[in-house]
Amino acid sequence: MAEYWLCELGSLTLLELVESDEDLDGVVSSSKGASNEQRYFALPEGVYSSNCKLQLVEGVYSLTTDGDAQDNNPEWLAIKATRDEKLAAAQWIIDRHRDQVDDTEYTTPDITAAKYQEWLEYKQALRDIPQDYTEAESVEWPTEPT
């Protein structure tokens, strides 16, 4: 089963994502009432549906990627979800430390200034994962401060 975009050529509009066992690449749609010709384009290998755009270059229509290839890759989505959970947990510790530092009359901070800096660096390492790795399989998680 392959995925195809049904596209309206005159307006460069992506209309509908279609799955088919048939080879629809380049097939003209017989949609009635369409103001422009509609044609199916196969998604290029490794391209996910929402990071595509239809382009007209020198009279030739083509489907190209638009944006980050990680955006809809299931492996990257799982990595980003895990990263977001880790970021939220780290943020709670950082916020608690800031609150305790601001309220020294009633509390003593749970972590030292050096440990606080480690948490900030850990959060930055988590945020850098999508830029630091091109392959989802090669991601190495930073070590959480103890």
WOJOLIN-V182350 format. One record per residue. D_LAST is the distance of its C-alpha to the last C-alpha in Angstrom with 2 decimals. Layout:
((D_LAST) (D_LAST))
This chain:
((47.93) (47.41) (46.44) (48.82) (48.99) (52.32) (52.98) (55.67) (56.86) (58.74) (55.86) (53.03) (51.54) (49.28) (50.80) (49.38) (47.08) (49.14) (48.38) (51.36) (52.50) (55.28) (54.97) (55.27) (54.33) (56.97) (58.88) (60.52) (59.96) (63.07) (61.61) (64.52) (64.48) (61.92) (62.76) (61.40) (61.21) (58.23) (56.87) (54.06) (51.56) (49.31) (45.61) (44.80) (42.63) (38.92) (39.70) (38.59) (40.96) (39.57) (39.04) (42.77) (45.67) (49.37) (50.95) (54.56) (55.06) (58.63) (59.94) (57.43) (54.93) (51.55) (48.28) (45.33) (41.60) (40.53) (36.92) (33.70) (34.17) (30.64) (31.77) (33.20) (32.03) (30.66) (27.98) (26.76) (27.03) (24.68) (22.15) (22.52) (22.18) (18.85) (17.73) (19.09) (17.22) (13.82) (15.18) (16.29) (13.03) (11.40) (14.67) (14.54) (11.47) (13.31) (16.56) (15.53) (14.45) (17.78) (19.69) (18.49) (19.39) (22.69) (23.44) (22.96) (26.10) (24.56) (20.79) (18.26) (15.19) (12.04) (9.99) (11.68) (13.62) (11.82) (8.38) (10.77) (12.29) (9.32) (9.28) (13.03) (13.11) (11.10) (13.71) (16.46) (15.68) (15.94) (19.15) (20.53) (20.53) (24.15) (25.44) (23.72) (24.95) (28.51) (28.18) (26.04) (25.86) (24.22) (21.14) (17.90) (14.83) (12.24) (8.83) (6.39) (3.79) (0.00))
